[in-house]
Amino acid sequence: MRTGAFVIRQNPTWRRRAVLIAGTLGMLIALYLMYEWGRFEGGYSKFAEIQQRRELNAKLESLQNENERLRAAVAAAELDRKVENRAYADVEKNLADLQAQVLKHREQLTFYRGIVSPEDGIGGLRIQRFQVLPGAADHHYRLRLVLVQSMRQESVVSGSVIVQLEGVLENRPVQLPLTEAAKTARADGQLPFQFRYFQNLEQDIVLPDGFEPRAVTVEVRSPRMDPVRESYPWQVQTEA
């Protein structure tokens, strides 16, 4: 465009913008290169950093794998421990059951040995065992008595058993016959028996309120033998 003696020329807008952008980029690149050069002069190496990061990542992965392996080993050890504890518990239970069976067999052996060959050599009628067992309610009990005679005696023995409870009632010693304590008993309060080798006798009783038992006296009578009388302390046992 001409105006008198002056000539005004306008450059395209896009060209100026391109030059401005290029200059800015060049300045930024120069600044970055100067920054990297300064770090290089200070002993920093980009390649060393990359290599160190790779090594750290590899070590981290190795530690993670080792951690997973250790967790699996701990889980396996815990499982083995639980299995061993359960096995030990089973063994202890089986051992306790076996010991209980051995004890039971010993008692049975002693019982039958007493029938076959009494320790005192006397083959007459005797009380082999007496027990007081708990009942289904308070003050309810069961008396269990085992009578035996030696196998040397081939004849059948018969008779009756008289049971008497001894204790304290209202601070006074009291003798309580079976007729006053037995739930069901004969009028005379005697327990009949008849056997050749042994017999179990059981009698349920209910103690009066306030009565404190101390002992039980058992007397076995038979027409053909001398009476047998024994006294046992009151001791409630657990039925096996």
C-alpha positions in Angstrom: 0.0 0.0 0.0 1.4 3.3 -1.0 0.8 6.5 0.9 2.7 9.4 -0.5 6.4 8.5 -0.4 6.0 5.7 2.2 5.5 2.0 1.4 3.9 -0.1 4.2 4.1 -3.9 3.9 2.3 -6.3 6.3 3.8 -9.8 6.9 1.3 -12.6 7.2 0.0 -13.3 10.8 0.8 -17.0 10.7 4.4 -16.4 10.0 4.9 -14.2 13.0 3.1 -16.8 15.2 5.4 -19.6 13.9 8.5 -17.5 14.6 7.3 -16.8 18.2 6.5 -20.4 18.9 9.8 -21.6 17.5 11.7 -19.1 19.6 9.8 -20.2 22.7 10.5 -23.8 22.0 14.1 -23.1 21.3 14.4 -21.3 24.6 12.8 -24.1 26.5 15.0 -26.7 24.9 18.1 -24.6 25.7 17.0 -24.2 29.3 16.4 -28.0 29.6 19.8 -28.8 28.1 21.4 -26.3 30.4 19.6 -28.0 33.3 20.7 -31.5 32.3 24.2 -30.3 31.7 24.3 -28.8 35.2 23.0 -32.1 36.7 25.6 -34.0 34.6 28.4 -31.8 35.9 27.1 -32.4 39.4 27.5 -36.2 38.9 23.9 -37.0 37.9 23.4 -39.5 35.1 20.0 -40.1 33.5 21.1 -43.5 32.3 22.4 -44.4 35.8 19.0 -43.4 37.2 17.2 -45.6 34.7 19.5 -48.5 35.5 19.1 -48.0 39.2 15.3 -47.9 38.8 15.4 -51.1 36.9 17.5 -52.7 39.6 15.1 -51.4 42.3 12.1 -52.7 40.4 13.7 -56.1 40.0 14.6 -56.2 43.7 11.1 -55.2 44.7 9.6 -57.9 42.5 12.1 -60.4 44.0 11.1 -59.3 47.6 7.4 -59.6 46.7 7.9 -63.1 45.4 9.9 -64.0 48.5 7.2 -62.6 50.7 4.5 -64.7 48.9 6.7 -67.7 49.3 7.1 -67.1 53.0 3.4 -66.5 53.4 2.7 -69.8 51.7 5.2 -71.5 53.9 3.6 -70.0 57.0 0.2 -71.1 55.9 1.5 -74.6 55.2 3.2 -74.7 58.7 0.0 -73.5 60.4 -2.0 -76.1 58.6 0.6 -78.8 59.6 0.4 -77.5 63.2 -3.4 -77.8 63.2 -3.3 -81.2 61.7 -0.7 -82.3 64.3 -2.7 -80.8 67.2 -5.8 -82.6 66.0 -3.8 -85.8 65.6 -2.4 -85.4 69.1 -5.8 -84.7 70.4 -7.2 -87.9 68.7 -4.2 -89.9 70.1 -4.8 -88.6 73.6 -8.5 -89.3 73.4 -7.9 -92.8 72.1 -5.2 -93.3 74.8 -7.7 -92.1 77.4 -10.3 -94.5 76.0 -7.9 -97.4 76.0 -6.8 -96.6 79.6 -10.5 -96.5 80.7 -11.1 -99.8 78.9 -8.0 -101.3 80.6 -9.2 -100.0 84.0 -12.6 -101.5 83.3 -11.2 -104.8 82.3 -9.0 -104.8 85.4 -12.0 -104.2 87.6 -13.9 -107.0 85.9 -10.9 -109.3 86.2 -10.7 -108.5 89.9 -14.4 -109.0 90.3 -14.4 -112.4 88.6 -11.2 -113.4 90.3 -12.8 -112.7 93.6 -15.6 -115.1 92.6 -13.3 -117.8 91.4 -10.6 -117.5 94.0 -11.2 -115.2 97.0 -8.2 -113.5 98.5 -9.0 -114.7 102.0 -9.6 -118.2 100.8 -13.2 -118.2 102.2 -15.8 -119.2 99.7 -18.9 -117.9 101.4 -21.3 -115.1 100.7 -19.8 -111.6 100.6 -20.4 -108.1 99.5 -18.2 -107.4 96.5 -19.1 -103.8 95.8 -21.3 -101.1 97.1 -22.0 -97.7 95.4 -24.1 -94.6 95.9 -25.1 -93.1 92.6 -26.8 -89.7 92.0 -30.5 -89.7 91.0 -32.5 -87.6 88.6 -33.4 -84.9 91.2 -32.2 -83.4 94.4 -32.1 -85.8 97.4 -32.7 -88.7 94.9 -30.0 -91.5 94.9 -29.6 -95.1 93.8 -27.9 -97.7 95.9 -26.1 -100.4 94.0 -24.9 -103.6 95.7 -23.1 -106.6 94.2 -23.2 -109.9 96.1 -21.0 -112.8 95.2 -20.1 -116.3 96.4 -17.1 -118.4 95.4 -17.5 -120.7 92.4 -16.5 -123.5 94.8 -20.1 -123.2 96.0 -22.3 -124.9 93.4 -25.6 -124.4 95.3 -27.9 -121.5 94.9 -27.8 -119.1 97.8 -30.8 -117.0 98.7 -31.7 -114.5 101.5 -32.3 -110.8 102.0 -30.4 -107.6 102.4 -31.1 -105.0 105.1 -30.0 -101.5 104.4 -29.9 -98.7 107.0 -28.8 -95.1 106.5 -27.0 -93.3 109.3 -26.8 -89.5 109.4 -27.8 -86.3 111.2 -31.3 -84.7 111.3 -31.9 -81.5 113.3 -28.4 -81.9 114.9 -29.2 -85.3 116.2 -27.8 -88.7 115.0 -30.5 -90.6 113.2 -30.7 -94.2 111.8 -33.0 -94.2 108.8 -34.3 -97.7 107.7 -34.9 -98.4 104.1 -38.7 -98.4 104.5 -38.5 -94.6 105.2 -36.2 -93.8 102.3 -36.9 -96.3 99.5 -39.3 -95.2 96.7 -40.5 -98.7 96.3 -39.7 -101.4 98.8 -41.2 -104.4 100.6 -43.1 -103.8 103.8 -40.1 -105.1 105.8 -37.6 -102.9 103.9 -35.5 -105.9 102.9 -34.1 -106.6 99.4 -34.4 -110.3 98.5 -31.7 -112.1 96.5 -31.1 -115.5 94.9 -28.1 -116.5 92.8 -25.4 -119.0 92.3 -22.3 -116.9 91.6 -23.2 -113.1 91.8 -26.2 -110.7 91.7 -26.6 -107.0 91.3 -29.1 -105.3 93.6 -30.3 -101.7 93.1 -32.6 -99.6 95.1 -33.8 -96.0 94.5 -34.1 -93.8 97.6 -35.2 -90.3 98.5 -33.7 -88.6 101.5 -35.9 -86.6 103.8 -35.4 -82.8 103.9 -32.7 -81.8 106.4 -31.3 -85.3 106.6 -27.5 -85.4 106.2 -26.3 -88.9 105.4 -23.0 -90.0 106.9 -22.8 -93.8 106.3 -24.7 -96.8 105.0 -24.9 -100.1 106.9 -25.5 -103.2 104.8 -26.4 -106.6 106.3 -26.7 -109.7 104.2 -28.7 -112.6 105.7 -29.0 -116.1 104.4 -30.6 -119.1 106.2 -27.6 -121.4 105.5 -24.8 -118.9 106.1 -23.6 -116.5 108.7 -24.8 -112.9 108.2 -22.4 -110.5 106.6 -22.4 -106.9 107.9 -20.5 -104.0 106.4 -20.6 -100.2 106.9 -19.7 -97.8 104.1 -19.1 -94.1 104.3 -21.6 -92.0 102.3 -19.8 -91.1 99.1 -21.7 -90.3 95.9 -19.9 -91.7 92.9 -20.2 -91.0 89.2 -21.7 -93.9 87.2 -19.1 -95.1 84.6 
